[in-house]
Amino acid sequence: MSRYVKDMDNGKTIAYGYDHVTGYFFQVFDVVEEDDEDYLLIDECSTFTKMSNGKMIELMDVYKLPESHIENVAMDLPIK
């Protein structure tokens, strides 16, 4: 399993990676300062929501994730 986390300047947190059960997964959380709770805005994975590699690459590009991770997804390899 690989899991990466990126904290954005706008307060959002991106969690993404590869798991042998769910395949590729991509999640975006927003933290509301009033109650300090995490709110899940995007929750996609290969297994349960049928996210394609193309959609994973698109999301990774939007959130400016490392090019080496995007290349692994393009080659259908686990993200390392």
C-alpha positions as a Python dict, from the first residue, in 0.01 Angstrom:
ca = {
    (1, 'M'): (0, 0, 0),
    (2, 'S'): (112, 353, -69),
    (3, 'R'): (-53, 661, 76),
    (4, 'Y'): (59, 1016, 15),
    (5, 'V'): (-75, 1333, 173),
    (6, 'K'): (-41, 1687, 43),
    (7, 'D'): (-159, 1989, 242),
    (8, 'M'): (-270, 2270, 12),
    (9, 'D'): (-237, 2643, 80),
    (10, 'N'): (-616, 2680, 65),
    (11, 'G'): (-670, 2452, 367),
    (12, 'K'): (-758, 2140, 170),
    (13, 'T'): (-574, 1811, 216),
    (14, 'I'): (-519, 1560, -65),
    (15, 'A'): (-473, 1189, 15),
    (16, 'Y'): (-394, 952, -270),
    (17, 'G'): (-214, 633, -352),
    (18, 'Y'): (-251, 267, -435),
    (19, 'D'): (-390, -15, -225),
    (20, 'H'): (-420, -380, -328),
    (21, 'V'): (-788, -380, -218),
    (22, 'T'): (-919, -48, -354),
    (23, 'G'): (-666, 3, -634),
    (24, 'Y'): (-589, 368, -695),
    (25, 'F'): (-762, 607, -457),
    (26, 'F'): (-795, 986, -442),
    (27, 'Q'): (-952, 1190, -162),
    (28, 'V'): (-984, 1563, -99),
    (29, 'F'): (-1063, 1688, 251),
    (30, 'D'): (-1155, 2038, 363),
    (31, 'V'): (-1115, 2153, 722),
    (32, 'V'): (-1367, 2402, 849),
    (33, 'E'): (-1204, 2618, 1114),
    (34, 'E'): (-1527, 2669, 1308),
    (35, 'D'): (-1549, 2309, 1423),
    (36, 'D'): (-1204, 2181, 1313),
    (37, 'E'): (-1368, 1881, 1142),
    (38, 'D'): (-1251, 1721, 817),
    (39, 'Y'): (-1509, 1713, 538),
    (40, 'L'): (-1461, 1471, 251),
    (41, 'L'): (-1514, 1655, -77),
    (42, 'I'): (-1388, 1395, -325),
    (43, 'D'): (-1369, 1020, -260),
    (44, 'E'): (-1274, 815, -565),
    (45, 'C'): (-1116, 472, -607),
    (46, 'S'): (-1069, 210, -876),
    (47, 'T'): (-1275, -58, -702),
    (48, 'F'): (-1578, 107, -546),
    (49, 'T'): (-1640, 413, -765),
    (50, 'K'): (-1483, 265, -1081),
    (51, 'M'): (-1241, 557, -1118),
    (52, 'S'): (-1036, 509, -1435),
    (53, 'N'): (-663, 570, -1458),
    (54, 'G'): (-747, 865, -1685),
    (55, 'K'): (-961, 1028, -1416),
    (56, 'M'): (-691, 962, -1154),
    (57, 'I'): (-433, 1131, -1376),
    (58, 'E'): (-669, 1423, -1436),
    (59, 'L'): (-722, 1475, -1061),
    (60, 'M'): (-350, 1442, -993),
    (61, 'D'): (-277, 1705, -1258),
    (62, 'V'): (-538, 1947, -1119),
    (63, 'Y'): (-382, 1927, -773),
    (64, 'K'): (-22, 1946, -905),
    (65, 'L'): (97, 1614, -766),
    (66, 'P'): (446, 1476, -846),
    (67, 'E'): (506, 1390, -1210),
    (68, 'S'): (668, 1058, -1116),
    (69, 'H'): (346, 950, -943),
    (70, 'I'): (138, 1052, -1246),
    (71, 'E'): (371, 850, -1472),
    (72, 'N'): (322, 540, -1253),
    (73, 'V'): (-56, 570, -1289),
    (74, 'A'): (-20, 620, -1665),
    (75, 'M'): (178, 293, -1681),
    (76, 'D'): (-73, 123, -1445),
    (77, 'L'): (190, 70, -1176),
    (78, 'P'): (159, 116, -800),
    (79, 'I'): (256, 465, -688),
    (80, 'K'): (596, 455, -515),
}
